[in-house]
Amino acid sequence: MHAAAEQDEKRRMQGKMAMILRNFIVFEGIDGAGTSTQIEMLMNSPHARKFFPTAEPTNGETGRFLRRMLGGEFRLDPRTAAYLFAADRCEHLWGTGGDDFNGGIERICAGGKIVVSDRYLFSSIAYQSVTCGGELAKMLQAPFPLPELLFFFKIAPEVSLSRIGGRGKREIYEEVEFLRKTEERYERAISEFEGTGMKIVTIDAAKTKEEVAAEIIGAISDAGMLER
């Protein structure tokens, strides 16, 4: 994409997707970056009572279907998967929930809890830009608000895969060349949201989990979210 076209795309994204959801934090990064580990550490910290952890795909019916697809049980056309990820996200934000998820993200944030999600729309843009092209991915994310605070876990695919190797069976996207392309798409996608009002913090995910946890708590505190 030429520089002028990149600037036009950035302005388009900012104009359509600049609604910020207060009390909403997102952790993003390729597989093996450590996002799930950091949510666990956050929930074992002295500040745990302030947070509500969640993840995408969700534990709802659509999310469970997507997890089976990611696990390699069956194949979907990438465009079908893109629409299903967006449907799962819609329920995640605004659905009434059930036994596994008591209410949507928006409702929980409005109640004063800080919702921390392992993955959100940025992962859809990054991964789906590789599998079915960027235009569909961006179009499907247009209705969704941005988080107040985004942590991007940056890590080399080779390092992330070495971590994944210790947990057994891989998901369908966990191959070095695919993750290398996805990491590049992540960086490009996140850069397009600069200036939207969402605070972006890039994390060196190759650091120890203790160092990363301290950096995350520091950034959340600096944003004033712990004092509310």
C-alpha positions as CSV (number, residue, x, y, z in Angstrom):
1,M,0.0,0.0,0.0
2,H,1.4,3.4,-1.0
3,A,2.0,6.1,1.7
4,A,-1.0,8.2,0.6
5,A,-3.3,5.2,0.6
6,E,-2.1,4.2,4.1
7,Q,-2.9,7.7,5.4
8,D,-6.4,7.6,3.8
9,E,-7.0,4.2,5.5
10,K,-5.8,5.5,8.8
11,R,-8.1,8.5,8.7
12,R,-11.0,6.2,7.7
13,M,-10.4,3.9,10.6
14,Q,-10.1,6.8,13.1
15,G,-13.3,8.4,11.8
16,K,-15.4,5.2,12.1
17,M,-13.9,3.5,15.1
18,A,-13.0,6.2,17.7
19,M,-15.7,5.4,20.3
20,I,-13.8,4.5,23.5
21,L,-15.3,2.1,26.0
22,R,-14.3,3.2,29.5
23,N,-13.0,0.6,31.9
24,F,-12.1,-1.8,29.0
25,I,-8.6,-3.2,28.6
26,V,-7.4,-5.5,25.8
27,F,-4.3,-7.8,25.6
28,E,-3.3,-8.6,22.0
29,G,-0.5,-10.6,20.4
30,I,0.3,-13.6,18.3
31,D,-0.2,-17.1,19.8
32,G,2.4,-17.8,22.5
33,A,2.9,-14.1,23.3
34,G,1.8,-14.6,26.9
35,T,-1.5,-12.7,27.0
36,S,-3.4,-15.5,28.9
37,T,-0.5,-15.8,31.4
38,Q,-0.7,-12.1,32.1
39,I,-4.4,-12.2,32.7
40,E,-3.9,-15.0,35.2
41,M,-1.2,-13.0,37.0
42,L,-3.5,-9.9,37.0
43,M,-6.2,-12.0,38.7
44,N,-3.7,-13.2,41.3
45,S,-2.4,-9.7,42.1
46,P,-3.5,-7.4,45.0
47,H,-5.7,-5.5,42.5
48,A,-7.7,-8.6,41.4
49,R,-11.0,-7.5,42.8
50,K,-11.1,-4.5,40.4
51,F,-10.9,-6.7,37.2
52,F,-13.2,-9.0,35.3
53,P,-11.3,-11.4,33.0
54,T,-12.6,-12.6,29.7
55,A,-11.4,-13.8,26.3
56,E,-12.2,-14.3,22.6
57,P,-13.4,-16.6,21.3
58,T,-15.8,-16.6,24.2
59,N,-17.4,-19.5,26.1
60,G,-20.7,-18.9,24.3
61,E,-22.0,-21.2,21.7
62,T,-20.4,-19.3,18.8
63,G,-17.1,-19.0,20.6
64,R,-17.0,-22.8,21.4
65,F,-17.7,-23.5,17.8
66,L,-14.8,-21.3,16.7
67,R,-12.5,-23.0,19.3
68,R,-13.3,-26.3,17.7
69,M,-12.4,-24.9,14.3
70,L,-9.2,-23.5,15.6
71,G,-8.3,-26.8,17.1
72,G,-8.5,-28.4,13.7
73,E,-11.8,-30.4,14.1
74,F,-13.1,-29.0,10.8
75,R,-12.4,-26.4,8.2
76,L,-14.3,-23.2,7.4
77,D,-14.0,-20.8,4.5
78,P,-12.0,-17.9,6.0
79,R,-14.8,-15.4,5.2
80,T,-17.3,-17.6,7.1
81,A,-14.9,-17.6,10.1
82,A,-14.5,-13.8,9.9
83,Y,-18.3,-13.3,10.2
84,L,-18.5,-15.8,13.1
85,F,-15.7,-14.1,15.0
86,A,-17.6,-10.8,14.6
87,A,-20.9,-12.4,15.7
88,D,-19.1,-13.8,18.8
89,R,-17.7,-10.4,19.5
90,C,-21.1,-8.8,19.2
91,E,-22.5,-11.1,21.9
92,H,-19.4,-10.6,24.0
93,L,-20.0,-6.8,24.0
94,W,-23.8,-6.5,24.2
95,G,-25.3,-10.0,24.8
96,T,-27.2,-10.9,28.0
97,G,-24.8,-13.8,28.6
98,G,-25.5,-17.0,30.4
99,D,-23.9,-19.3,33.0
100,D,-20.4,-18.9,31.6
101,F,-20.6,-15.1,31.1
102,N,-22.9,-13.0,33.2
103,G,-23.7,-10.0,31.0
104,G,-21.9,-8.2,28.1
105,I,-18.6,-6.3,28.4
106,E,-20.3,-2.9,28.0
107,R,-22.7,-3.6,30.9
108,I,-19.9,-4.8,33.2
109,C,-17.7,-1.8,32.4
110,A,-20.7,0.5,33.2
111,G,-21.0,-1.2,36.5
112,G,-17.5,-0.1,37.5
113,K,-15.4,-3.2,36.9
114,I,-12.4,-3.1,34.6
115,V,-12.9,-5.8,32.0
116,V,-9.7,-7.3,30.6
117,S,-10.0,-9.3,27.4
118,D,-7.5,-11.7,26.0
119,R,-8.0,-10.7,22.3
120,Y,-10.5,-8.4,20.6
121,L,-11.0,-6.8,17.2
122,F,-7.3,-6.2,16.6
123,S,-6.6,-10.0,16.4
124,S,-9.4,-10.3,13.8
125,I,-7.9,-7.6,11.7
126,A,-4.4,-9.1,12.0
127,Y,-5.2,-12.8,11.4
128,Q,-8.0,-12.3,8.8
129,S,-5.8,-9.9,6.8
130,V,-3.7,-12.9,6.2
131,T,-6.5,-15.4,5.5
132,C,-9.1,-13.4,3.6
133,G,-7.9,-9.9,3.1
134,G,-8.0,-6.7,5.1
135,E,-11.1,-5.0,3.7
136,L,-13.6,-7.6,5.1
137,A,-11.8,-7.8,8.4
138,K,-11.9,-4.0,8.9
139,M,-15.5,-3.7,7.7
140,L,-16.7,-6.3,10.2
141,Q,-15.0,-4.5,13.1
142,A,-16.5,-1.1,12.3
143,P,-19.5,-1.2,14.8
144,F,-17.3,-2.1,17.8
145,P,-15.9,0.4,20.4
146,L,-12.2,0.6,21.1
147,P,-10.8,-0.3,24.6
148,E,-9.6,2.5,26.8
149,L,-6.2,0.8,27.0
150,L,-4.6,-1.7,24.6
151,F,-1.5,-3.8,25.4
152,F,0.3,-5.2,22.3
153,F,2.6,-8.1,23.2
154,K,5.4,-8.0,20.7
155,I,7.4,-11.2,20.3
156,A,9.3,-13.0,17.6
157,P,7.3,-15.9,16.2
158,E,10.2,-18.3,16.8
159,V,10.1,-17.5,20.5
160,S,6.3,-17.8,20.7
161,L,6.3,-21.1,19.0
162,S,8.9,-22.4,21.4
163,R,6.5,-21.6,24.2
164,I,3.6,-23.2,22.4
165,G,5.5,-26.4,21.9
166,G,5.4,-27.2,25.6
167,R,1.6,-27.3,25.7
168,G,1.0,-30.1,23.2
169,K,-1.3,-29.9,20.2
170,R,-1.1,-26.7,18.1
171,E,-4.0,-24.7,16.7
172,I,-4.3,-24.3,12.9
173,Y,-2.6,-20.8,12.8
174,E,0.4,-21.8,14.9
175,E,3.1,-22.0,12.2
176,V,6.1,-19.8,12.0
177,E,5.5,-18.3,8.5
178,F,1.8,-17.6,9.3
179,L,2.7,-16.0,12.6
180,R,5.4,-13.9,11.0
181,K,2.9,-12.5,8.6
182,T,0.4,-12.0,11.4
183,E,2.9,-10.1,13.6
184,E,3.5,-7.7,10.7
185,R,-0.3,-7.2,10.2
186,Y,-0.7,-6.6,13.9
187,E,1.9,-3.8,13.9
188,R,0.3,-2.3,10.8
189,A,-3.3,-2.5,12.2
190,I,-2.4,-1.1,15.6
191,S,-0.5,1.8,14.1
192,E,-3.7,2.8,12.2
193,F,-5.4,3.4,15.6
194,E,-2.9,5.9,16.8
195,G,-4.7,9.2,17.5
196,T,-8.1,7.7,18.2
197,G,-8.0,8.4,21.9
198,M,-7.2,4.8,22.8
199,K,-3.9,4.4,24.8
200,I,-1.6,1.9,23.2
201,V,1.2,0.2,25.2
202,T,3.7,-2.0,23.4
203,I,5.1,-4.8,25.6
204,D,8.4,-6.7,25.1
205,A,6.8,-10.1,25.6
206,A,10.2,-11.8,25.6
207,K,10.8,-10.4,29.1
208,T,10.1,-12.6,32.1
209,K,6.4,-12.9,33.1
210,E,7.2,-11.0,36.3
211,E,8.7,-8.0,34.4
212,V,5.8,-7.9,32.0
213,A,3.2,-8.1,34.9
214,A,4.9,-5.2,36.6
215,E,4.9,-3.1,33.4
216,I,1.2,-3.8,32.9
217,I,0.2,-2.8,36.4
218,G,2.3,0.3,36.1
219,A,0.6,1.3,32.8
220,I,-2.9,0.7,34.2
221,S,-2.1,2.8,37.3
222,D,-0.6,5.5,35.1
223,A,-3.9,5.6,33.2
224,G,-5.7,6.3,36.4
225,M,-7.9,3.2,36.2
226,L,-6.9,1.7,39.6
227,E,-8.0,4.8,41.5
228,R,-11.6,4.9,40.2
